[in-house]
Each structure stands twice: as structure tokens, then as C-alpha cells.
Amino acid sequence: MDPATCGVCGTTVDEKPPTWSMQVSERGQRWICETCTRDNLRSIEGKLDEAWW
């Protein structure tokens, strides 16, 4: 696996754990570590397409 860096806090790991989430925007995709995902969960949920729910 390729190394991954959290797009929020900058944490870098050699292998991306399955608990990391991916955020897609007009800028492309970025990975977010578990800690930042938990800290920003409501913001992430608010950006999901209505079809998701």
C-alpha cells in the first residue's frame, strides 16, 4: 500500500488503516485520519448527497 497523509492534521502513515475516510471535492480526493473524521463528523455528514440517506 502507498503511504497516506491526513488532509486535515497532516498525520502520515505507511499504510492507510481502514478507519480513515476519503473526502471528495472539486479539488479532488483527500484522506482524513480517524481522529479528524470523528472530530468533524457532522460537517462530513452535512456534505453527503441526499440520495445517501
ZIWO-V902342 format. One record per residue. SS is DSSP state (@ for helix, = for strand, . for the rest). BURIAL is I if it has 9 or more other ideal C-beta (glycine too) atoms within 8 Angstrom, else O. D_CENTER is the distance of its C-alpha to the mean C-alpha in Angstrom with 1 decimal. Layout:
BEGIN
SS_BURIAL_D_CENTER / SS_BURIAL_D_CENTER
END
This chain:
BEGIN
._O_16.9 / ._O_15.7 / ._I_14.4 / =_I_10.8 / =_O_9.9 / =_I_7.2 / ._O_7.3 / ._O_8.3 / ._O_10.8 / ._O_11.6 / ._O_11.8 / =_O_12.9 / =_I_13.7 / ._O_16.1 / ._O_14.5 / ._I_10.9 / ._O_11.4 / ._O_10.9 / ._O_9.2 / ._I_5.8 / =_O_3.5 / =_O_3.7 / =_I_4.8 / =_O_8.5 / =_O_11.2 / ._O_14.7 / ._O_13.7 / =_O_11.9 / =_O_8.5 / =_I_6.1 / =_I_4.0 / =_I_2.9 / ._I_6.1 / @_O_7.8 / @_O_9.9 / @_I_7.8 / @_I_6.1 / @_O_9.9 / @_O_11.1 / ._I_9.6 / @_O_9.9 / @_O_12.8 / @_O_11.4 / @_I_8.7 / @_O_11.7 / @_O_13.9 / ._O_12.3 / ._O_12.8 / ._O_16.0 / @_O_19.0 / @_O_19.7 / @_O_16.9 / ._O_19.0
END
